[in-house]
C-alpha cells in the first residue's frame, strides 16, 4: 500500500477526486492547507501566507491505494493540475505500513502490507 499526498491549487481538486472515484479509488481525503512549496524565487517569497499573500497550494489531497494504482493516481493529478503555475501539484508517494481502525475496541489493523 502507498499513501500519495499532493499539494494542489483548490480549483483543480474536484476534477481529480471525480476521476479517482470513477477509477474505484475511494480512500481519499481533501484537507485545506496554506502551503508555499519550495524552491521558490525571491519574488515568490514575498507572497508567503504568513504575510497575507497568496499560497501556492491550498489543498492537500491524500490518497491511499495499492502500489499498482500509484501511476494512475499520479497521472490523474498531472492531467488536471498541469494548467496551473509552477509550484503547484507537488506529490509525495510514501510507503504505508498499516491502516488502523481507531473506532474498534481492539484497534484492529484493517490493512497491512
SVG drawing of the C-alpha trace seen along z (x, -y; Angstrom):
<svg xmlns="http://www.w3.org/2000/svg" viewBox="-17 -40 32 47">
<polyline fill="none" stroke="black" stroke-width="0.4" points="0.0,0.0 1.0,-3.6 0.0,-7.0 0.0,-9.7 0.0,-13.3 -0.5,-16.0 -0.4,-19.7 -2.7,-21.4 -4.5,-24.5 -8.1,-24.1 -9.5,-24.9 -8.4,-21.6 -9.0,-19.2 -12.7,-18.4 -11.9,-17.1 -9.1,-15.0 -11.3,-13.5 -14.0,-12.7 -11.6,-10.9 -10.1,-8.9 -13.5,-7.9 -14.7,-6.8 -11.5,-4.7 -12.6,-3.0 -10.1,-4.7 -12.3,-5.8 -9.8,-6.2 -9.4,-9.9 -9.2,-12.9 -9.0,-16.6 -7.6,-18.9 -7.5,-22.7 -3.9,-24.0 -1.9,-27.1 1.4,-25.9 4.2,-27.7 6.2,-24.9 10.0,-25.2 12.0,-26.0 10.5,-29.5 12.0,-32.5 12.9,-35.5 9.9,-37.4 7.6,-34.5 8.8,-34.5 7.2,-38.0 3.8,-36.3 4.2,-33.8 0.9,-33.0 2.2,-34.5 2.3,-37.9 -1.3,-37.6 -0.3,-36.9 -1.5,-34.1 -0.4,-30.5 0.9,-28.1 -1.3,-25.3 -4.5,-25.5 -5.5,-21.8 -3.7,-18.6 -5.2,-15.5 -4.4,-12.3 -5.0,-9.0 -4.4,-5.6 -4.0,-2.9 -2.3,0.3 1.2,-0.1 -0.1,0.8 -2.5,-2.2 0.1,-4.9 0.8,-5.6 -3.0,-6.1 -3.2,-8.5 -0.2,-10.5 -1.5,-10.6 -4.9,-11.9 -3.2,-14.6 -0.8,-15.5 -3.6,-15.7 -5.8,-18.0 -3.2,-20.2 -0.9,-20.8 -2.5,-24.1 -1.5,-25.7 1.7,-27.7 4.9,-26.1 4.9,-25.3 1.6,-23.5 0.8,-19.9 3.7,-18.6 3.1,-15.0 4.8,-12.7 4.5,-8.9 5.1,-7.1 5.0,-3.5 2.1,-2.7 2.8,-0.3 -0.8,0.1 -4.3,-1.3 -5.7,-1.1 -9.4,-1.4 -9.4,-3.8 -13.1,-3.2 -12.5,0.6 -12.1,1.6 -9.0,3.6 -7.6,1.1 -7.8,3.7 -5.4,3.4 -7.5,3.0 -4.7,3.2 -1.2,4.4 1.2,5.0"/>
</svg>
